[in-house]
Amino acid sequence: MTKFIKAALTAGLVLGMTACSSGSDTAAAGGKYTGTSPNGKGGDVTVEVELDGAGKITAVNVTSHSETEGIADPALEQIPAAIVEKQSLSVDSVSGATITSEAIKEAVAEAIKSAGKSADDYK
């Protein structure tokens, strides 16, 4: 009888651990996710990040900002493209638009978190 109880408890533990691990894998399926950083030079910077089913960043688009036209433009163009290309938030900031660059990276990190993933995995 005790062998049966031990076997049942072991099976229950294995099933419980399997259920927990498979839930985290499906939490971040592909899709579009939004993130906002309040730390732009002109205020909030909002981005939309598209992830595929494996968690690969397929697109980053700045959807809203109040950054200074002309000065921030290189960061608004280059940072999203660099993040997609390198699959990383550890990309160089644009000289002269460092605050905007950092705000974009922060907003992308927030979008990744909203997808159920750790932004640290992209650094």
VMD Tcl script that builds the backbone (N, CA, C; Angstrom):
set m [mol new atoms 369]
animate dup $m
set s [atomselect $m all]
$s set {name element resname resid chain x y z} {
  {N N MET 1 A 0.822 -1.191 0.000}
  {CA C MET 1 A 0.000 0.000 0.000}
  {C C MET 1 A 0.869 1.258 0.000}
  {N N THR 2 A 1.957 1.252 0.778}
  {CA C THR 2 A 2.800 2.443 0.827}
  {C C THR 2 A 3.513 2.668 -0.501}
  {N N LYS 3 A 3.826 1.577 -1.233}
  {CA C LYS 3 A 4.435 1.743 -2.553}
  {C C LYS 3 A 3.465 2.451 -3.488}
  {N N PHE 4 A 2.199 2.096 -3.389}
  {CA C PHE 4 A 1.185 2.733 -4.220}
  {C C PHE 4 A 1.066 4.225 -3.902}
  {N N ILE 5 A 1.080 4.577 -2.639}
  {CA C ILE 5 A 0.986 5.981 -2.218}
  {C C ILE 5 A 2.201 6.756 -2.702}
  {N N LYS 6 A 3.395 6.164 -2.555}
  {CA C LYS 6 A 4.608 6.827 -3.022}
  {C C LYS 6 A 4.565 7.031 -4.533}
  {N N ALA 7 A 4.114 6.023 -5.254}
  {CA C ALA 7 A 4.024 6.127 -6.720}
  {C C ALA 7 A 3.021 7.204 -7.119}
  {N N ALA 8 A 1.910 7.263 -6.421}
  {CA C ALA 8 A 0.881 8.266 -6.729}
  {C C ALA 8 A 1.394 9.672 -6.430}
  {N N LEU 9 A 2.092 9.845 -5.322}
  {CA C LEU 9 A 2.655 11.150 -4.983}
  {C C LEU 9 A 3.717 11.573 -5.994}
  {N N THR 10 A 4.560 10.639 -6.395}
  {CA C THR 10 A 5.596 10.933 -7.385}
  {C C THR 10 A 4.958 11.340 -8.708}
  {N N ALA 11 A 3.961 10.603 -9.130}
  {CA C ALA 11 A 3.261 10.932 -10.384}
  {C C ALA 11 A 2.620 12.313 -10.288}
  {N N GLY 12 A 2.034 12.616 -9.153}
  {CA C GLY 12 A 1.418 13.931 -8.957}
  {C C GLY 12 A 2.440 15.049 -9.037}
  {N N LEU 13 A 3.610 14.851 -8.439}
  {CA C LEU 13 A 4.667 15.858 -8.503}
  {C C LEU 13 A 5.161 16.054 -9.927}
  {N N VAL 14 A 5.367 14.956 -10.641}
  {CA C VAL 14 A 5.842 15.051 -12.026}
  {C C VAL 14 A 4.814 15.789 -12.880}
  {N N LEU 15 A 3.548 15.440 -12.743}
  {CA C LEU 15 A 2.503 16.121 -13.514}
  {C C LEU 15 A 2.411 17.597 -13.145}
  {N N GLY 16 A 2.551 17.889 -11.870}
  {CA C GLY 16 A 2.504 19.283 -11.426}
  {C C GLY 16 A 3.638 20.102 -11.998}
  {N N MET 17 A 4.842 19.551 -12.009}
  {CA C MET 17 A 5.993 20.276 -12.562}
  {C C MET 17 A 5.857 20.428 -14.069}
  {N N THR 18 A 5.347 19.414 -14.740}
  {CA C THR 18 A 5.153 19.491 -16.185}
  {C C THR 18 A 4.130 20.562 -16.525}
  {N N ALA 19 A 3.063 20.644 -15.781}
  {CA C ALA 19 A 2.030 21.646 -16.039}
  {C C ALA 19 A 2.572 23.048 -15.847}
  {N N CYS 20 A 3.401 23.244 -14.826}
  {CA C CYS 20 A 3.972 24.568 -14.586}
  {C C CYS 20 A 4.923 24.980 -15.690}
  {N N SER 21 A 5.761 24.062 -16.147}
  {CA C SER 21 A 6.736 24.435 -17.165}
  {C C SER 21 A 6.081 24.655 -18.507}
  {N N SER 22 A 5.066 23.893 -18.875}
  {CA C SER 22 A 4.438 24.091 -20.175}
  {C C SER 22 A 3.625 25.378 -20.194}
  {N N GLY 23 A 3.128 25.813 -19.051}
  {CA C GLY 23 A 2.382 27.068 -19.007}
  {C C GLY 23 A 3.260 28.262 -19.315}
  {N N SER 24 A 4.490 28.252 -18.854}
  {CA C SER 24 A 5.372 29.387 -19.106}
  {C C SER 24 A 5.813 29.431 -20.564}
  {N N ASP 25 A 5.871 28.280 -21.235}
  {CA C ASP 25 A 6.252 28.261 -22.642}
  {C C ASP 25 A 5.188 28.891 -23.514}
  {N N THR 26 A 3.921 28.722 -23.161}
  {CA C THR 26 A 2.850 29.232 -23.996}
  {C C THR 26 A 2.458 30.658 -23.623}
  {N N ALA 27 A 2.986 31.179 -22.525}
  {CA C ALA 27 A 2.600 32.513 -22.065}
  {C C ALA 27 A 3.052 33.600 -23.028}
  {N N ALA 28 A 4.073 33.313 -23.816}
  {CA C ALA 28 A 4.617 34.346 -24.677}
  {C C ALA 28 A 4.598 33.914 -26.134}
  {N N ALA 29 A 3.438 33.525 -26.599}
  {CA C ALA 29 A 3.296 33.181 -28.007}
  {C C ALA 29 A 3.488 34.439 -28.838}
  {N N GLY 30 A 3.639 34.249 -30.125}
  {CA C GLY 30 A 3.844 35.398 -30.998}
  {C C GLY 30 A 2.694 36.386 -30.926}
  {N N GLY 31 A 2.977 37.611 -31.312}
  {CA C GLY 31 A 1.956 38.645 -31.315}
  {C C GLY 31 A 2.574 40.021 -31.241}
  {N N LYS 32 A 1.712 41.022 -31.133}
  {CA C LYS 32 A 2.156 42.414 -31.014}
  {C C LYS 32 A 1.898 42.892 -29.594}
  {N N TYR 33 A 2.918 43.558 -29.039}
  {CA C TYR 33 A 2.848 44.009 -27.655}
  {C C TYR 33 A 3.284 45.469 -27.574}
  {N N THR 34 A 2.656 46.212 -26.693}
  {CA C THR 34 A 2.929 47.638 -26.550}
  {C C THR 34 A 3.643 47.910 -25.235}
  {N N GLY 35 A 4.593 48.843 -25.302}
  {CA C GLY 35 A 5.294 49.274 -24.101}
  {C C GLY 35 A 5.526 50.771 -24.152}
  {N N THR 36 A 5.578 51.404 -22.996}
  {CA C THR 36 A 5.778 52.853 -22.914}
  {C C THR 36 A 6.845 53.169 -21.885}
  {N N SER 37 A 7.696 54.118 -22.247}
  {CA C SER 37 A 8.662 54.661 -21.297}
  {C C SER 37 A 8.311 56.124 -21.068}
  {N N PRO 38 A 8.266 56.555 -19.807}
  {CA C PRO 38 A 7.988 57.964 -19.516}
  {C C PRO 38 A 9.245 58.832 -19.598}
  {N N ASN 39 A 10.376 58.237 -19.980}
  {CA C ASN 39 A 11.664 58.907 -19.855}
  {C C ASN 39 A 12.206 59.533 -21.131}
  {N N GLY 40 A 11.350 59.783 -22.106}
  {CA C GLY 40 A 11.818 60.473 -23.299}
  {C C GLY 40 A 12.117 61.928 -22.990}
  {N N LYS 41 A 12.877 62.575 -23.831}
  {CA C LYS 41 A 13.202 63.993 -23.641}
  {C C LYS 41 A 11.925 64.840 -23.614}
  {N N GLY 42 A 10.947 64.448 -24.445}
  {CA C GLY 42 A 9.695 65.193 -24.514}
  {C C GLY 42 A 8.540 64.527 -23.800}
  {N N GLY 43 A 8.797 63.439 -23.091}
  {CA C GLY 43 A 7.724 62.734 -22.380}
  {C C GLY 43 A 7.671 61.272 -22.773}
  {N N ASP 44 A 6.472 60.722 -22.815}
  {CA C ASP 44 A 6.283 59.304 -23.096}
  {C C ASP 44 A 6.738 58.924 -24.503}
  {N N VAL 45 A 7.362 57.746 -24.596}
  {CA C VAL 45 A 7.701 57.121 -25.871}
  {C C VAL 45 A 7.023 55.752 -25.850}
  {N N THR 46 A 6.166 55.493 -26.837}
  {CA C THR 46 A 5.425 54.239 -26.910}
  {C C THR 46 A 5.852 53.472 -28.156}
  {N N VAL 47 A 6.039 52.174 -27.982}
  {CA C VAL 47 A 6.432 51.317 -29.091}
  {C C VAL 47 A 5.494 50.124 -29.191}
  {N N GLU 48 A 5.460 49.551 -30.378}
  {CA C GLU 48 A 4.796 48.273 -30.591}
  {C C GLU 48 A 5.870 47.291 -31.039}
  {N N VAL 49 A 5.952 46.163 -30.337}
  {CA C VAL 49 A 6.955 45.137 -30.630}
  {C C VAL 49 A 6.222 43.895 -31.106}
  {N N GLU 50 A 6.686 43.360 -32.212}
  {CA C GLU 50 A 6.105 42.131 -32.738}
  {C C GLU 50 A 7.083 40.982 -32.499}
  {N N LEU 51 A 6.574 39.925 -31.863}
  {CA C LEU 51 A 7.364 38.727 -31.591}
  {C C LEU 51 A 6.775 37.554 -32.362}
  {N N ASP 52 A 7.657 36.671 -32.858}
  {CA C ASP 52 A 7.144 35.452 -33.463}
  {C C ASP 52 A 6.924 34.427 -32.364}
  {N N GLY 53 A 6.453 33.254 -32.705}
  {CA C GLY 53 A 6.133 32.225 -31.716}
  {C C GLY 53 A 7.312 31.747 -30.900}
  {N N ALA 54 A 8.529 31.937 -31.431}
  {CA C ALA 54 A 9.731 31.521 -30.706}
  {C C ALA 54 A 10.308 32.643 -29.856}
  {N N GLY 55 A 9.677 33.818 -29.882}
  {CA C GLY 55 A 10.169 34.948 -29.090}
  {C C GLY 55 A 11.135 35.841 -29.836}
  {N N LYS 56 A 11.332 35.596 -31.126}
  {CA C LYS 56 A 12.212 36.442 -31.932}
  {C C LYS 56 A 11.512 37.767 -32.218}
  {N N ILE 57 A 12.252 38.866 -32.078}
  {CA C ILE 57 A 11.704 40.192 -32.356}
  {C C ILE 57 A 11.677 40.380 -33.870}
  {N N THR 58 A 10.488 40.519 -34.432}
  {CA C THR 58 A 10.371 40.664 -35.885}
  {C C THR 58 A 10.130 42.106 -36.309}
  {N N ALA 59 A 9.669 42.946 -35.384}
  {CA C ALA 59 A 9.449 44.353 -35.714}
  {C C ALA 59 A 9.374 45.185 -34.445}
  {N N VAL 60 A 9.886 46.413 -34.541}
  {CA C VAL 60 A 9.749 47.406 -33.475}
  {C C VAL 60 A 9.336 48.704 -34.157}
  {N N ASN 61 A 8.206 49.245 -33.735}
  {CA C ASN 61 A 7.713 50.507 -34.301}
  {C C ASN 61 A 7.417 51.497 -33.194}
  {N N VAL 62 A 7.968 52.700 -33.312}
  {CA C VAL 62 A 7.627 53.768 -32.377}
  {C C VAL 62 A 6.276 54.296 -32.822}
  {N N THR 63 A 5.273 54.169 -31.959}
  {CA C THR 63 A 3.918 54.551 -32.332}
  {C C THR 63 A 3.508 55.921 -31.810}
  {N N SER 64 A 4.215 56.398 -30.776}
  {CA C SER 64 A 3.853 57.689 -30.199}
  {C C SER 64 A 5.055 58.266 -29.464}
  {N N HIS 65 A 5.269 59.571 -29.643}
  {CA C HIS 65 A 6.350 60.261 -28.941}
  {C C HIS 65 A 6.151 61.764 -29.072}
  {N N SER 66 A 6.868 62.501 -28.233}
  {CA C SER 66 A 6.874 63.965 -28.291}
  {C C SER 66 A 8.313 64.459 -28.328}
  {N N GLU 67 A 9.166 63.712 -29.011}
  {CA C GLU 67 A 10.583 64.051 -29.070}
  {C C GLU 67 A 10.818 65.185 -30.075}
  {N N THR 68 A 11.931 65.856 -29.932}
  {CA C THR 68 A 12.260 67.006 -30.779}
  {C C THR 68 A 12.539 66.550 -32.207}
  {N N GLU 69 A 11.735 67.083 -33.112}
  {CA C GLU 69 A 11.887 66.750 -34.522}
  {C C GLU 69 A 13.280 67.141 -35.002}
  {N N GLY 70 A 13.857 66.293 -35.819}
  {CA C GLY 70 A 15.193 66.555 -36.339}
  {C C GLY 70 A 16.276 65.981 -35.443}
  {N N ILE 71 A 16.257 66.337 -34.179}
  {CA C ILE 71 A 17.287 65.849 -33.249}
  {C C ILE 71 A 17.048 64.376 -32.905}
  {N N ALA 72 A 15.818 64.019 -32.640}
  {CA C ALA 72 A 15.501 62.646 -32.230}
  {C C ALA 72 A 15.300 61.704 -33.407}
  {N N ASP 73 A 15.128 62.238 -34.597}
  {CA C ASP 73 A 14.816 61.399 -35.760}
  {C C ASP 73 A 15.790 60.243 -35.977}
  {N N PRO 74 A 17.113 60.461 -35.882}
  {CA C PRO 74 A 18.013 59.322 -36.072}
  {C C PRO 74 A 17.779 58.192 -35.060}
  {N N ALA 75 A 17.516 58.537 -33.818}
  {CA C ALA 75 A 17.252 57.510 -32.806}
  {C C ALA 75 A 15.945 56.786 -33.097}
  {N N LEU 76 A 14.929 57.524 -33.502}
  {CA C LEU 76 A 13.621 56.938 -33.790}
  {C C LEU 76 A 13.690 55.962 -34.959}
  {N N GLU 77 A 14.634 56.161 -35.856}
  {CA C GLU 77 A 14.799 55.269 -37.007}
  {C C GLU 77 A 15.794 54.146 -36.709}
  {N N GLN 78 A 16.929 54.497 -36.113}
  {CA C GLN 78 A 18.033 53.539 -35.983}
  {C C GLN 78 A 17.875 52.548 -34.833}
  {N N ILE 79 A 17.369 52.988 -33.701}
  {CA C ILE 79 A 17.285 52.102 -32.535}
  {C C ILE 79 A 16.326 50.931 -32.784}
  {N N PRO 80 A 15.107 51.161 -33.265}
  {CA C PRO 80 A 14.231 50.010 -33.536}
  {C C PRO 80 A 14.844 49.024 -34.535}
  {N N ALA 81 A 15.466 49.527 -35.595}
  {CA C ALA 81 A 16.083 48.653 -36.594}
  {C C ALA 81 A 17.235 47.851 -35.989}
  {N N ALA 82 A 18.034 48.484 -35.138}
  {CA C ALA 82 A 19.169 47.801 -34.508}
  {C C ALA 82 A 18.692 46.708 -33.552}
  {N N ILE 83 A 17.610 46.973 -32.822}
  {CA C ILE 83 A 17.068 45.976 -31.897}
  {C C ILE 83 A 16.622 44.739 -32.664}
  {N N VAL 84 A 15.926 44.944 -33.784}
  {CA C VAL 84 A 15.471 43.813 -34.597}
  {C C VAL 84 A 16.674 43.067 -35.182}
  {N N GLU 85 A 17.626 43.810 -35.714}
  {CA C GLU 85 A 18.793 43.194 -36.343}
  {C C GLU 85 A 19.604 42.365 -35.356}
  {N N LYS 86 A 19.856 42.917 -34.182}
  {CA C LYS 86 A 20.705 42.247 -33.190}
  {C C LYS 86 A 19.925 41.344 -32.238}
  {N N GLN 87 A 18.582 41.419 -32.283}
  {CA C GLN 87 A 17.747 40.648 -31.353}
  {C C GLN 87 A 18.146 40.940 -29.919}
  {N N SER 88 A 18.424 42.224 -29.654}
  {CA C SER 88 A 18.949 42.605 -28.350}
  {C C SER 88 A 18.571 44.043 -28.020}
  {N N LEU 89 A 18.411 44.299 -26.733}
  {CA C LEU 89 A 18.223 45.664 -26.246}
  {C C LEU 89 A 19.564 46.335 -25.993}
  {N N SER 90 A 20.633 45.564 -26.074}
  {CA C SER 90 A 21.978 46.104 -25.847}
  {C C SER 90 A 22.551 46.631 -27.156}
  {N N VAL 91 A 21.934 47.686 -27.631}
  {CA C VAL 91 A 22.420 48.350 -28.840}
  {C C VAL 91 A 22.917 49.735 -28.440}
  {N N ASP 92 A 23.845 50.260 -29.227}
  {CA C ASP 92 A 24.405 51.574 -28.926}
  {C C ASP 92 A 23.356 52.668 -29.108}
  {N N SER 93 A 23.372 53.640 -28.199}
  {CA C SER 93 A 22.496 54.803 -28.329}
  {C C SER 93 A 23.024 55.707 -29.438}
  {N N VAL 94 A 22.131 56.511 -29.974}
  {CA C VAL 94 A 22.510 57.449 -31.024}
  {C C VAL 94 A 23.059 58.708 -30.366}
  {N N SER 95 A 24.257 59.086 -30.760}
  {CA C SER 95 A 24.896 60.287 -30.216}
  {C C SER 95 A 24.041 61.515 -30.515}
  {N N GLY 96 A 23.808 62.323 -29.508}
  {CA C GLY 96 A 22.981 63.511 -29.658}
  {C C GLY 96 A 21.510 63.252 -29.375}
  {N N ALA 97 A 21.154 61.972 -29.286}
  {CA C ALA 97 A 19.767 61.600 -28.983}
  {C C ALA 97 A 19.771 60.441 -27.982}
  {N N THR 98 A 20.651 60.543 -27.012}
  {CA C THR 98 A 20.823 59.474 -26.037}
  {C C THR 98 A 19.562 59.249 -25.210}
  {N N ILE 99 A 18.919 60.302 -24.769}
  {CA C ILE 99 A 17.721 60.160 -23.927}
  {C C ILE 99 A 16.610 59.471 -24.713}
  {N N THR 100 A 16.415 59.866 -25.956}
  {CA C THR 100 A 15.404 59.226 -26.797}
  {C C THR 100 A 15.764 57.771 -27.041}
  {N N SER 101 A 17.036 57.503 -27.323}
  {CA C SER 101 A 17.498 56.128 -27.551}
  {C C SER 101 A 17.181 55.246 -26.358}
  {N N GLU 102 A 17.511 55.724 -25.171}
  {CA C GLU 102 A 17.275 54.950 -23.955}
  {C C GLU 102 A 15.783 54.753 -23.709}
  {N N ALA 103 A 14.987 55.761 -23.988}
  {CA C ALA 103 A 13.534 55.651 -23.798}
  {C C ALA 103 A 12.949 54.593 -24.734}
  {N N ILE 104 A 13.436 54.528 -25.955}
  {CA C ILE 104 A 12.953 53.508 -26.893}
  {C C ILE 104 A 13.288 52.119 -26.352}
  {N N LYS 105 A 14.524 51.935 -25.888}
  {CA C LYS 105 A 14.926 50.629 -25.348}
  {C C LYS 105 A 14.108 50.256 -24.115}
  {N N GLU 106 A 13.829 51.239 -23.259}
  {CA C GLU 106 A 13.000 50.983 -22.076}
  {C C GLU 106 A 11.584 50.582 -22.473}
  {N N ALA 107 A 11.028 51.256 -23.482}
  {CA C ALA 107 A 9.678 50.944 -23.940}
  {C C ALA 107 A 9.625 49.541 -24.550}
  {N N VAL 108 A 10.662 49.165 -25.304}
  {CA C VAL 108 A 10.717 47.814 -25.867}
  {C C VAL 108 A 10.797 46.787 -24.742}
  {N N ALA 109 A 11.567 47.069 -23.708}
  {CA C ALA 109 A 11.655 46.165 -22.558}
  {C C ALA 109 A 10.286 45.983 -21.910}
  {N N GLU 110 A 9.529 47.064 -21.790}
  {CA C GLU 110 A 8.182 46.976 -21.216}
  {C C GLU 110 A 7.265 46.135 -22.099}
  {N N ALA 111 A 7.377 46.280 -23.405}
  {CA C ALA 111 A 6.558 45.480 -24.326}
  {C C ALA 111 A 6.909 44.002 -24.201}
  {N N ILE 112 A 8.184 43.706 -24.082}
  {CA C ILE 112 A 8.624 42.315 -23.925}
  {C C ILE 112 A 8.070 41.733 -22.628}
  {N N LYS 113 A 8.087 42.529 -21.567}
  {CA C LYS 113 A 7.528 42.072 -20.289}
  {C C LYS 113 A 6.031 41.800 -20.426}
  {N N SER 114 A 5.328 42.650 -21.182}
  {CA C SER 114 A 3.892 42.441 -21.353}
  {C C SER 114 A 3.597 41.184 -22.169}
  {N N ALA 115 A 4.610 40.696 -22.902}
  {CA C ALA 115 A 4.467 39.448 -23.647}
  {C C ALA 115 A 4.709 38.236 -22.758}
  {N N GLY 116 A 5.062 38.479 -21.500}
  {CA C GLY 116 A 5.303 37.384 -20.574}
  {C C GLY 116 A 6.733 36.871 -20.600}
  {N N LYS 117 A 7.621 37.641 -21.196}
  {CA C LYS 117 A 9.033 37.255 -21.278}
  {C C LYS 117 A 9.852 38.175 -20.395}
  {N N SER 118 A 11.072 37.771 -20.126}
  {CA C SER 118 A 11.995 38.591 -19.344}
  {C C SER 118 A 12.814 39.475 -20.301}
  {N N ALA 119 A 12.801 40.769 -20.053}
  {CA C ALA 119 A 13.601 41.675 -20.877}
  {C C ALA 119 A 15.086 41.377 -20.732}
  {N N ASP 120 A 15.491 40.808 -19.600}
  {CA C ASP 120 A 16.898 40.447 -19.392}
  {C C ASP 120 A 17.384 39.423 -20.425}
  {N N ASP 121 A 16.474 38.610 -20.929}
  {CA C ASP 121 A 16.842 37.627 -21.944}
  {C C ASP 121 A 17.221 38.296 -23.273}
  {N N TYR 122 A 16.895 39.569 -23.420}
  {CA C TYR 122 A 17.188 40.307 -24.649}
  {C C TYR 122 A 18.315 41.310 -24.443}
  {N N LYS 123 A 19.078 41.176 -23.362}
  {CA C LYS 123 A 20.187 42.088 -23.106}
  {C C LYS 123 A 21.503 41.369 -23.272}
}
mol reanalyze $m
mol bondsrecalc $m
mol representation Tube
mol addrep $m
